[in-house]
Amino acid sequence: KTRSIIRGVGGYLPERILTNAELATMVDTSDEWIQQRVGIKERHIAAEGQFTSDLAVEAARQAMANAGVTPDDIDLIIVATTTPDYTFPAAATLVQMKLGMHHGMAFDIQAVCSGFVYAVATADSYLKNGLANRALVIGAETFSRLLDWTDRTTCVLFGDGAGAAIMERVELADDAPERGVLASALRSDGHHWDKLYVDGGPSSTGTTGHVHMQGPEVFRHAVGKITDVVYATLEKTGYTVADLDWFVPHQANRRIIDGAGAKLGLPPEKVVVTVDRHANTSAASVPLALSAAVADGRIKRGDLVMLEAMGGGFTWGASLIRW
Ligand code: ACO
């Protein structure tokens, strides 16, 4: 059996921390409102001159160290990001350069907050189909650069960061214990594009633009779409929610996470939550949560782990992994 396993993970948050109290001096908000509505205490903000590819490289180095591999061992780099350093080339090729690589292939995936789940499913396909042997899969964002810092309805929700995973193809004997990515399901529906979008781009305004969001609409769609795609992923394998050891959701918002967890009937102690520490880091949020739960020993070899995310587009997806 050909499978792709996750061999190591890593995460990186920029040094500068922006607390809710500090935000309350910039816009009309409060620590209490933010914690109560979305469960965020603080977010990290990339330094001036620190780009998405820099955050990505930090997370990548940690993931490679944890996996015991070097850039020589990697032949595929996928960066999931909405905030690339440049319109082109892809942030992934800049990561490739910064890691001193001349070999392999590198490209970005743009699925906003679902980007890392899309990237895991894409890498899984490339690995299983023999297009690559070992992948560096990264979610990295400098989302702070898309925010209107005078708009309290959006600027309190997001932060910067990066997370990474090393995925590799393995051949398992027929009687070997199950391992790796068991199933993924990816979805999108562009009819919802204007419920969460950035009003800029090279082909429209020629500017970078700012985040615009219909908050209650996003909330309503998120809980339903997340649960549907989790069930669709489980259905492909025969496992049920009760079999899951860990649920690693997109870290957008505590109330969305709790709502989806409750709808699925998941005990809260199986749900990994890190949104309080870094806010919504878009494509970086799932690998940041994953690396936190691996680093502190919660996720162990043999555990059944469900990743899920939902974001602008809308895009949404899930991936079931035997760790
Ligand atoms: N501080 C204080 N008050 C605020 C703030 C703020 N930061 N932001 C909004 N308010 C006010 C509003 O102006 C409104 O005031 P009003 O009643 O006087 O008009 C009041 O709070 C309530 O606003 P609502 O939008 O109705 O508040 P709601 O309970 O819906 O919560 C929220 C808003 C938290 C944004 C919610 O809709 C939500 O969680 N949506 C999902 C958004 C999200 O997580 N997006 C992330 C990207 S999508 C993804 O990754 C899945």
Residues whose N, C-alpha, C, O or C-beta is under 5 A from the ligand:
A	BS01	ACO	D28 T29 S30 W33 R37 C113 R152 T153 V156 G215 P216 V218 F219 A222 A252 N253 M310 G311
